[in-house]
Amino acid sequence: MRDFFAKTAAAILAAVLLLPVQANALSARQAVALEPVTGRHLFEREPAARARMASTTKIMTALLICEQCNVLDRMRIPKEAVGIEGSSMYLQEGEVLTLQELLYGLMLSSGNDAAVALAIYCGGTVEGFVARMNDKARTLGLKDTHFANPNGLDAPDHYSSAADLAALGAYAMENPIFAKTVSTKTVQAGGRALRNHNKLLWLLPGAEGIKTGFTKAAGRILVSSAQRQGRRLVAATMDAPDDWRDHQALLEAGFADFCIVPIISAGEQLGMRTILGGAGKVRLVAGEDFSFALAQGEQPQIVIGGQNFAYAPVAQGAEAGTAYVLLSGKIVGRVPLVYGETVEQLPPEKKSPWQRLFGK
């Protein structure tokens, strides 16, 4: 999972594929369409702008519960989790539910009370759990995100960005418990019939849910995921009055107009390097695979970094620098290079005058 965030961080430098979505047709003030495997933003509008995130906060709340607790555990609802303002699953003090039932209430009904109950169970206190949320945000590299509570009620130091929400959503969908929870349309949980607020589950083929959000100050916030033929895309919009239509447009265009293309294969020769003090040249080969999301007609370039010579001896498999993948002149990926062969240092009597002068 860390590999995903490394790729996502690298993709900040990537060229943005403007999907055939009329930018002025999107209602969102901020928007990102993300291809999670390569980390490429297929579409973006003010991706790093910080804004209120409302109940999409609960993505992090649910993720931590899935990662750090046993969802089959049962908890007794404390009075601190009862009567929380805003959306609710209407918990009663003293009733006993499993954490999974509370997760359904959190992610389908957007229960602010469920968020508080889960935070107290997992973190000891709401404040302790919020500290864990911020620790996780830092670990994941979400530099434009900060949490003040587990439910998303408006607060001055509670914010995120479209890019961070898309990245968080993509990461969370790798957790099978999280993914199963948010993709559930209806469920009986804790004696309650719950229905998912995410209409995309009914509107968009392949939709997997994630999370809705709304406050008067934040407007409509939505993070969604869809998967078709094994390919997943994630979209995030903020302050989007017509978010359902926005997400359908972004995700449909993404599936229609890009594919993941293998660009470099591990072991592939990418260049040659002269070895001074040794016999001739040595192959430079890729140390790992690299693929990227490309639109039809896009042609990436591969550039070898560093000097075009090295001094003997060099060992097969030793680090030999970096190959850069460029798209429209911007770096979209880096692949480590290794030497394809071992080259020993020549004895002095076998060196040419040039090698004796400049080689080691």
C-alpha positions in Angstrom: 0.0 0.0 0.0 2.9 2.3 0.6 3.9 1.7 -3.0 0.6 3.3 -4.1 1.2 6.5 -2.2 4.8 6.7 -3.5 3.4 6.5 -7.0 0.7 9.0 -6.1 3.3 11.5 -4.8 5.3 11.0 -8.0 2.2 11.7 -10.0 2.0 15.3 -8.7 4.7 15.9 -11.3 2.7 14.0 -13.9 1.0 15.5 -17.0 -2.7 15.7 -16.5 -4.9 14.0 -19.1 -7.9 16.3 -19.6 -10.7 13.8 -20.1 -13.3 14.7 -22.7 -15.4 16.2 -19.9 -16.4 19.8 -20.5 -14.8 21.5 -17.7 -17.5 24.2 -17.5 -20.1 21.4 -17.3 -18.8 20.2 -14.0 -20.5 21.7 -11.0 -17.6 21.0 -8.6 -15.4 23.8 -7.3 -12.6 21.1 -6.8 -12.4 17.8 -8.5 -9.9 14.9 -9.2 -10.3 11.7 -11.2 -7.6 9.3 -10.1 -6.2 6.1 -11.6 -4.9 4.4 -8.5 -2.4 1.9 -10.0 -0.2 4.6 -11.6 -1.4 7.5 -9.4 -2.2 9.6 -12.4 -4.8 12.4 -12.2 -6.9 11.9 -15.3 -8.7 15.1 -14.5 -8.2 17.8 -11.9 -9.5 21.2 -10.9 -7.9 22.9 -7.9 -6.8 19.5 -6.6 -4.8 20.9 -3.6 -7.2 23.6 -2.5 -8.1 23.0 1.2 -11.8 23.0 2.0 -14.3 21.5 4.5 -14.8 17.8 3.9 -18.0 17.2 5.8 -18.8 13.5 6.2 -16.1 12.2 3.8 -14.2 12.5 7.1 -15.7 9.1 7.9 -13.5 7.4 5.2 -10.6 7.8 7.6 -12.7 6.9 10.6 -13.8 3.7 9.0 -10.4 2.9 7.7 -8.8 3.0 11.1 -11.5 0.8 12.6 -10.9 -1.7 9.8 -7.2 -1.7 10.3 -6.8 -1.4 14.0 -9.9 -3.2 15.5 -11.7 -6.5 15.2 -15.0 -5.6 13.5 -16.7 -8.6 15.2 -16.1 -7.0 18.6 -19.2 -5.9 20.4 -19.5 -2.6 22.3 -22.0 -1.0 24.6 -23.0 2.4 23.4 -21.8 5.1 25.9 -23.9 8.2 26.6 -21.3 10.4 24.9 -22.3 8.8 21.5 -26.0 9.5 21.9 -27.8 12.6 20.5 -25.0 13.8 18.3 -26.1 16.6 15.9 -26.5 16.0 12.2 -27.1 12.7 10.4 -27.5 9.7 12.8 -28.2 6.0 13.1 -30.1 6.9 16.3 -28.0 5.0 18.8 -29.4 4.5 22.3 -27.3 4.5 25.5 -26.5 1.0 26.7 -27.5 -0.9 23.5 -24.9 -3.4 22.2 -23.7 -3.5 18.6 -20.8 -5.0 16.8 -18.2 -2.7 15.3 -19.3 -3.9 11.8 -22.9 -2.9 12.5 -21.6 0.5 13.6 -19.5 0.7 10.4 -22.6 0.2 8.4 -24.3 3.0 10.3 -21.3 5.1 9.8 -20.8 4.6 6.0 -24.4 3.9 4.8 -26.4 6.2 7.0 -23.5 8.6 7.7 -24.2 8.4 11.4 -22.3 11.0 13.4 -23.2 9.1 16.5 -21.6 5.9 15.1 -18.5 7.9 14.4 -18.2 9.0 18.1 -19.0 5.5 19.4 -16.3 3.9 17.2 -13.8 6.6 18.1 -14.3 6.1 21.8 -14.0 2.3 21.4 -10.8 2.4 19.2 -9.1 5.4 20.6 -10.2 5.5 24.3 -11.4 9.1 23.8 -12.6 11.0 20.8 -9.5 13.2 21.1 -7.2 10.1 21.2 -8.8 8.7 18.1 -8.5 12.1 16.2 -4.8 12.0 17.0 -4.6 8.6 15.3 -6.5 10.0 12.3 -3.9 12.8 11.9 -1.1 10.4 12.4 -2.4 8.2 9.6 -2.9 11.2 7.3 0.8 12.1 7.8 1.8 8.5 7.2 -0.1 8.5 3.9 1.3 11.8 2.8 -2.0 13.7 2.9 -0.4 17.1 3.3 -3.6 19.1 2.7 -5.7 17.2 5.3 -6.2 17.7 9.0 -8.9 16.3 11.3 -10.6 17.8 14.3 -13.3 15.2 14.8 -14.3 11.7 13.5 -17.6 12.7 11.8 -17.0 15.8 9.7 -18.9 18.5 11.6 -17.5 21.9 10.6 -14.5 23.1 12.5 -11.8 25.7 11.7 -8.9 23.1 11.6 -10.9 20.4 9.8 -10.2 20.3 6.1 -8.9 18.3 3.1 -8.5 18.6 -0.6 -9.9 16.8 -3.7 -6.5 15.2 -4.3 -6.1 13.9 -0.7 -9.7 12.6 -0.6 -9.2 10.7 -3.9 -5.9 9.2 -2.6 -7.4 8.3 0.7 -10.4 6.7 -0.9 -8.2 4.7 -3.3 -6.0 3.5 -0.4 -9.1 2.6 1.8 -10.6 0.5 -1.1 -7.6 -1.8 -0.8 -9.0 -2.9 2.6 -11.5 -5.7 1.9 -13.7 -4.9 5.0 -13.8 -1.3 4.1 -14.6 -2.1 0.4 -17.4 -4.5 1.3 -18.9 -2.1 3.8 -19.1 1.0 1.4 -20.4 -1.1 -1.5 -23.3 -2.5 0.5 -26.6 -1.0 -0.8 -28.9 -2.1 2.0 -28.4 -4.0 5.2 -30.0 -4.9 8.5 -27.7 -3.7 11.3 -28.3 -3.4 15.0 -32.1 -3.9 14.5 -32.1 -1.1 11.8 -32.8 -1.2 8.1 -30.1 0.9 6.6 -29.8 2.1 3.0 -26.7 3.6 1.5 -26.9 7.3 0.8 -24.5 6.9 -2.2 -26.9 7.0 -5.3 -24.0 6.0 -7.6 -24.5 2.4 -6.5 -27.7 2.5 -8.4 -26.8 5.0 -11.2 -23.4 3.9 -12.4 -22.4 0.4 -13.6 -19.5 -0.9 -11.6 -19.9 1.6 -8.8 -18.4 0.6 -5.5 -19.5 3.4 -3.3 -17.2 5.2 -0.8 -18.7 8.3 0.9 -21.0 11.2 0.6 -20.8 14.4 2.6 -22.7 17.6 3.2 -22.9 20.6 5.5 -24.3 24.0 4.6 -20.8 25.5 4.8 -19.1 22.7 2.9 -21.7 22.1 0.2 -21.9 18.6 -1.3 -18.8 16.5 -1.1 -18.5 13.1 -2.8 -15.8 10.4 -3.0 -16.6 7.5 -5.3 -15.0 4.4 -6.8 -16.0 2.3 -9.7 -14.4 -0.9 -11.2 -14.8 -2.4 -14.6 -12.9 -5.4 -16.0 -10.5 -5.3 -13.1 -9.8 -1.6 -13.6 -10.6 0.8 -10.7 -11.0 4.6 -10.9 -11.6 6.9 -7.9 -13.1 10.4 -8.1 -13.5 13.2 -5.5 -15.4 16.4 -5.8 -15.9 19.2 -3.3 -18.6 21.9 -3.2 -20.4 20.2 -6.1 -24.1 21.0 -6.4 -24.6 18.3 -9.1 -22.1 15.7 -7.8 -23.9 12.6 -9.0 -23.7 13.9 -12.6 -20.1 15.1 -12.1 -19.0 11.6 -11.0 -20.8 9.8 -13.7 -19.1 12.0 -16.3 -15.6 11.7 -14.8 -15.7 8.0 -14.3 -17.4 7.1 -17.6 -14.8 9.3 -19.5 -12.0 7.7 -17.5 -12.9 4.2 -18.4 -13.6 5.1 -22.0 -10.5 7.1 -22.8 -7.4 5.7 -21.0 -5.7 2.3 -20.5 -2.8 1.2 -18.4 0.2 0.6 -20.8 3.4 -1.2 -19.8 6.2 1.2 -20.7 9.3 -0.5 -19.2 9.9 -4.1 -18.2 12.4 -5.3 -15.5 15.5 -6.5 -17.2 14.9 -4.5 -20.4 18.0 -2.7 -21.8 17.5 1.0 -21.8 21.0 2.2 -22.7 24.8 1.7 -22.7 27.5 3.2 -20.6 31.2 3.4 -21.3 33.4 1.9 -18.5 36.7 3.7 -18.2 39.5 1.5 -17.0 37.5 -1.6 -18.2 36.7 -3.4 -21.4 34.3 -1.3 -23.5 30.7 -0.7 -22.6 28.1 -2.2 -20.3 24.3 -2.5 -20.7 22.0 -0.4 -18.5 18.9 -2.4 -17.7 15.7 -1.6 -15.8 15.5 -2.7 -12.2 11.7 -2.9 -12.2 8.6 -2.7 -14.3 6.8 0.6 -15.0 3.3 1.2 -16.4 1.3 4.3 -16.8 -2.2 5.4 -17.7 -2.2 6.7 -21.2 -4.7 8.1 -23.6 -4.7 7.1 -27.3 -1.9 8.9 -29.1 0.2 9.8 -26.0 3.9 8.8 -26.5 6.1 8.7 -23.4 9.8 9.3 -23.6 12.5 7.5 -21.6 15.6 9.5 -20.6 18.7 8.1 -18.9 20.0 10.3 -16.1 23.6 10.8 -15.0 26.9 10.6 -16.8 27.5 8.4 -19.9 30.6 6.8 -18.4 31.7 5.1 -15.2 34.9 3.8 -13.8 35.8 0.1 -13.5 35.1 -2.1 -11.8 31.3 -2.4 -11.9 29.3 -5.4 -10.8 26.3 -6.9 -12.5 23.1 -5.8 -10.7 24.7 -2.8 -9.0 22.9 0.5 -9.0 23.6 2.4 -12.2 21.3 5.5 -11.9 17.8 6.3 -12.9 15.7 6.3 -16.0 13.0 9.0 -16.2 9.7 8.6 -18.0 8.5 11.8 -19.5 5.1 12.8 -20.9 4.7 16.1 -22.6 8.0 17.1 -21.1 7.1 16.3 -17.5 8.4 13.5 -15.3 5.7 10.9 -14.7 7.9 8.1 -13.4 11.3 6.9 -12.3 12.8 3.5 -12.7 16.1 2.4 -11.1 18.9 1.2 -13.5 21.3 -1.6 -12.8 24.4 -2.8 -14.7 23.7 -5.7 -17.0 27.2 -7.2 -16.7 30.3 -7.2 -14.5 33.3 -5.3 -15.9 36.6 -5.8 -14.1 39.3 -3.2 -14.1 42.0 -3.9 -16.7 45.6 -4.3 -15.7 47.8 -1.3 -16.6 49.6 -3.1 -19.5 46.2 -3.8 -21.2 44.9 -0.2 -21.0 45.0 2.1 -24.0 46.9 5.4 -23.7 43.5 7.1 -23.4 42.5 4.8 -20.6 45.8 5.2 -18.8 45.3 9.0 -19.0 41.7 9.3 -18.0 40.8 5.9 -16.4 41.4 4.7 -12.9 
